[in-house]
Amino acid sequence: MNRQSNNGQTEKISGVRPKIYQRFEVLSERDLDQIHSASMNILENVGICFDSQDALRLLRNAGAEVVGSLVRIPSGIVERAIQSAPSKVTLYARDPAQNLYLGEGNVHFTSGFGATWIRDFGVDRGRDATLQDLVSFTRLADALDMVHMVLFAVVPQDVPAQLLDVICTAEVLQNTSKHVQLSLERAEFIEHTFNIAREVAGKGNPLPISAGGVPNSPLHYSDDVAIKFIRLARENVPCFIVVGAMAGATAPVTLAGMLAQQTAEFLAGVVIHQLANPGAPVVCGTFSGGFDMRYTKLALGGPEVSLIACATQQLCDRYGIPLGYATGGVTDSPVSDVQTGVEKTFGVLAAAMAGVDVIHDGASGLLGAGMATSMGQMMIDHDMSASVAYLLQGIPVSRESLAEELIHSTGPGGSYMMADHTASSFRKSLFLTPMRARNLDPVNTSDNYSHLLSNADKEAKNILASHQPLPLSTEQQLAISKIVEEAHSYLNRQTGG
């Protein structure tokens, strides 16, 4: 699919354009009305806490009721923020052909985020993630067609925690030309990470990054998160406001109640963001789900996550704000097994059928509720996401695809295997995968068990051996190294090191 750019040129839109005729919806119009009304009542009557003095100042000046850190936000302020938020958001990439256009109706997939453990093929025990792992996963994501947005795949355990934002930003942006969503955990290093992005983008070009934050459910924004939202708004960098409530722990156990609270938390973030800079790009996100009372943890692979994602898409459609973060490719299983396949496929398929703009972790490789990751599993997830994309595109019907003349000439009992039409069309008509078991012995299965994982691991290694990301200039690389050194020096001054 193409679009007209601001300068009148035709641009190719990334992602998958669904051609299904009925999106998956889980809420009626009346349901949406009730959830919206409940959310507005929460903001106006219960209120929400902000630790940030800058956020409180913005809210007070806008006419909200501020008592200490508790803020009650009238519906009029919320409605104005919704109206000023753009309905379409561009996520720029270093390579303009890789730009993402949210709100255009396409479905996109991301790589994985935030694992601290690596599971290597054929090794029983996991190991700590390293900076080299981050580089390798980034390069793999850069090569894979179904990864449209690149995340920080791992949290390197061999990097000082205080410098993770800066060092990870430098490594990821140098190893992909796709859009990168940053992880900004420390407010004091935001300027360093932005300066790295400026060097990568080049003078006068939009930054190839986005970032965001998560409120503390229920109904609380920390100082760091609010500061990030305000800074992102003023820099005009796309801001992801992501809610991760747990039904029965940090939100009502009923999904409707959790949706009402989640929506209130999201809208409060939109208010702060739009007060800081009306019209700045903002995106909704959710990884809310069920809290498993038996194990006291969020069940990220559960169907509740998918239901909430689908419902959030409908609410975002109503507000005219893209849903750029809906968790879909996560499993609670710690290994690549049947449970992993079930949970990942269910999550990605449900989100895709609902028309979510960006399926977070869609081609991720994540295992164990995001604590671990695997390159082989990432290849399997990529293959699964490609299957979902194939499904979304439906069945093209044309004179050529109907093949009436061929059917007539072949007749009853004939074969199509040697037909020119078959030779010229089978690659674009059929879903061909190099990894799945389609020609193994169904009786002697001893060698079949690890076929998929083995093929996936080999494919990942082959890609890493051959793929080179779009390089930066020597001058850009030196400038980035200097920024990283400055961050080290700043930290040493602060800590007396």
Secondary structure as UniProt FT lines:
FT   STRAND          2..4
FT   TURN            6..7
FT   STRAND          10..12
FT   HELIX           29..41
FT   HELIX           42..46
FT   STRAND          48..50
FT   HELIX           53..62
FT   STRAND          65..67
FT   TURN            68..69
FT   STRAND          70..72
FT   HELIX           75..84
FT   STRAND          89..91
FT   HELIX           96..98
FT   STRAND          100..102
FT   STRAND          107..110
FT   STRAND          117..118
FT   TURN            121..122
FT   STRAND          127..128
FT   HELIX           131..143
FT   TURN            145..146
FT   STRAND          149..150
FT   TURN            157..158
FT   HELIX           161..163
FT   HELIX           164..174
FT   STRAND          179..181
FT   HELIX           187..189
FT   HELIX           190..201
FT   TURN            203..204
FT   STRAND          209..213
FT   STRAND          220..221
FT   HELIX           223..235
FT   STRAND          239..243
FT   STRAND          246..247
FT   TURN            248..250
FT   HELIX           255..276
FT   TURN            278..279
FT   STRAND          282..286
FT   STRAND          289..292
FT   TURN            293..296
FT   STRAND          297..298
FT   TURN            300..301
FT   HELIX           303..319
FT   STRAND          323..327
FT   HELIX           338..353
FT   TURN            354..355
FT   STRAND          358..360
FT   TURN            361..363
FT   STRAND          366..367
FT   TURN            368..371
FT   STRAND          372..373
FT   HELIX           375..392
FT   HELIX           399..402
FT   HELIX           404..410
FT   TURN            412..413
FT   TURN            417..418
FT   HELIX           420..429
FT   TURN            446..450
FT   HELIX           451..466
FT   HELIX           474..495
//
